[in-house]
Amino acid sequence: MLLAINANNTNTVFAIWDGADLKGSWRTATEGKRTADEYVVWLDHLLSLESLARGNVDGAVIASVVPDVNFNLVTLCRRYCNTDPLVVGEKGVTLGTNALVDRPEEVGADRLVNTIAAHDRYKGPLIIVDFGTATTFDVVDREGNYCGGVIAPGINLSLHALETAAAKLPSIRIRRTERVIGKDTVSCMQSGIYWGYIGLVEGLVQRIRAERGERMEVIATGGLAPLFAGASVIDHVDPELTLWGLRLIYRRNRNK
């Protein structure tokens, strides 16, 4: 079985693949001080709830945009899974995509992994909208190359900024409102966040399509993607896109 780990700024996702079958995935807060010993206690408990065993793991792959967590994640794989993990971005790791941008070395590992997965599942050309710590838009051409994109503030980041900067605004839960015009403070905030991001997504997708001069399918991924599935421009919601990409990269490199 394959242990796939995707470490982002807010959360780190651990997943177990048995071939093309996703056996389970679990999310924890990304913390640079969490040790390999702490990870394994947490992971063993969750594996046991799904009747899975760490001893059956015979491969591992890691994508990370948080350098502080890398050492302990690699140590987890080496010490407790007896496998040397494949780390996306390290020298010698073949991705199977080209970053057609001015500074390829600056492109986040998660964005390249999503590019590979989306091209495999949906072909192209594509726009990937990832609702994470930042809301990112990634452009993928017909050949599966990464062609650049857009980075906007994430939904929770924007909400936190609103709550902390305005003294009288409360903490709220993100939800779709039936009406755009709110009748109280909470509904006004919920409408602004939800419909504001719907407008952001729809507007940027239209501009990207116009700039590229072609019809592009839109894939939504990330933890909040299902909430925004109602955007008129979204064609597919795929919460496991990054995990699928990690599996593909592992297979490509282990079969070299």
Residue, then its C-alpha position, 0 to 999 in steps of 0.5 A: m500500500l502507498l502512503a501519500i502525504n500532502a502538506n499545505n499551509t493550513n492542513t496536512v492530508f494523509a491517504i492510503w492507496d491500494g493500487a487505484d483504490l483510495k482506502g482512506s484519507w485523514r486531515t490534521a493541522t499543519e504544525g512544524k513542531r509535530t514530531a514523527d513520534e506524534y504523527v505515528v500515534w495519530l496515524d495508527h489510531l486512524l488506520s485501525l478505525e478503517s481496519l488498516a495497518r501501517g505494516n502493510v505500507d510499502g511506499a510513500v510519497i510527499a508533496s509539501v509547501v511547508p519546509d518546516v514539516n518536511f523533516n518529520l514527515v520524511t522521518l515518519c516514513r523512514r522510521y515507522c514505515n520502513t520506506d524512503p519516501l519520494v518527495v515532489g520537487e527533489k532532484g531526480v523526481t520526474l513529474g511528467t509535466n512542464a511548468l511553462v512560466d518565468r520561474p518554474e522553481e517558484v511553482g508550489a508542489d501542490r499546483l504541479v501535482n494537481t496539474i498532473a492529476a487533472h490532465d490524467r482524469y479530464k484531459g484538457p485544456l483545464i482550469i483548476v480552482d483549489f479552495g485552500t489557504a489561498t484560492t488558486f487558479d491553475v491553467v493546464d494546456r492540452e498537453g498537460n503542461y502547467c501554464g500559470g495561474v492566479i493566487a487570491p486570498g483564501i476564503n477562511l483567510s478573508l473571513h478571519a481578516l474581516e472578523t479581526a479588523a472590524a470590532k463589531l463583526p462576529s465569527i461566523r460559519i461559511r454557508r450558502t445564503e438563499r438571498v444575496i441581500g442580508k437582513d442582519t449582520v451574520s447573513c450579510m457577512q455570509s452572503g458577502i463571503y459566499w457570493g463574493y467568492i462565487g463572483l470571484v471564481e466566475g469572473l476570473v474563469q471568464r477572464i482566463r478563458a478569454e485570455r486563452g481564447e478557448r473553452m476550458e473545463v473547470i475542476a474544483t478541489g480543496g476542502l471547501a470545493p463542495l460548498f462552491a459547486g454551485a458556481s455556474v462555471i464549475d464542471h467537476v468537483d474533485p476533492e481527492l485530486t491532489l492525492w490522485g496526482l501523488r499516486l501517479i507521480y509515485r508510479r511514474n518514478r518507481n517504474k522508471 
